[in-house]
Amino acid sequence: MFTAIAALILLVLILIAKDLNAIRNQAESVHKLWICRKCHGSGRARDADDPEERCDLCFGDGSAVGETNRWTAQILGKLDSIHNLILRLWACPTCSGSGHAPSIDFVEAPKECATCKGTGRARIGDR
């Protein structure tokens, strides 16, 4: 009985070790897929005079995640500039989108812009 239990425990340990080895191999192959294609995972810029200079593709991360972050930052920058352009195009020409009447100083509460009626947006007929 004791040898049967020991053999069963040994069999389970062998199967666990085999599964752990397969998981480790999969993790290594996934890691190879995510290595930065420019610095090959070092995070340092190639052919740079300064040894501390970071890779400009992955921002020194050494992985494609840094590259993806750079790409996302570029997209967000473009979207932000488009958003600002739209705001400028649709802003009231008198108050520049604030909704308040232009004044050098407000002794009292700011007054509503007469052109846009306080909305800050240009009316369709104004353009």
C-alpha positions, -999 to 999 in steps of 0.1 A, spaced: 0 0 0 28 24 9 46 18 -24 14 24 -44 9 58 -27 46 67 -32 44 57 -69 12 78 -73 29 108 -57 60 103 -79 38 101 -110 19 134 -100 53 152 -94 66 141 -128 34 154 -145 36 187 -126 73 191 -136 65 184 -172 37 210 -172 59 236 -155 86 230 -182 60 235 -209 47 267 -193 83 280 -190 89 273 -227 57 292 -237 67 321 -215 101 323 -232 86 322 -267 61 350 -258 89 370 -243 108 367 -276 78 381 -295 77 412 -273 114 422 -275 119 456 -291 130 452 -327 154 481 -326 175 476 -294 168 438 -291 157 441 -255 186 461 -241 167 494 -239 198 513 -250 202 532 -282 224 515 -307 255 534 -320 249 562 -295 278 582 -280 262 582 -245 259 547 -231 229 558 -209 209 570 -240 176 551 -242 162 535 -273 139 559 -291 115 531 -302 107 515 -269 117 544 -246 143 522 -228 118 495 -219 134 469 -241 100 455 -251 73 461 -277 52 475 -249 73 506 -249 70 507 -286 32 504 -283 32 532 -257 51 555 -281 26 547 -309 -4 554 -285 12 587 -274 15 597 -311 -21 589 -318 -33 607 -287 -12 637 -297 -28 638 -331 -63 634 -316 -56 662 -291 -45 686 -319 -76 677 -340 -98 683 -309 -81 717 -303 -86 726 -339 -123 718 -337 -127 738 -306 -110 768 -323 -132 765 -353 -164 763 -333 -155 789 -306 -173 822 -304 -152 848 -322 -160 874 -296 -152 856 -263 -129 828 -278 -151 801 -263 -152 813 -226 -188 824 -228 -180 857 -209 -179 892 -223 -144 903 -231 -132 927 -204 -99 938 -190 -110 934 -154 -141 921 -138 -150 942 -108 -184 924 -107 -193 890 -118 -183 883 -155 -210 892 -179 -225 868 -205 -211 872 -240 -237 889 -262 -226 871 -294 -229 835 -282 -253 841 -252 -228 825 -228 -224 791 -247 -189 798 -260 -198 784 -294 -202 802 -326 -237 803 -341 -241 788 -375 -249 821 -392 -218 838 -377 -193 820 -400 
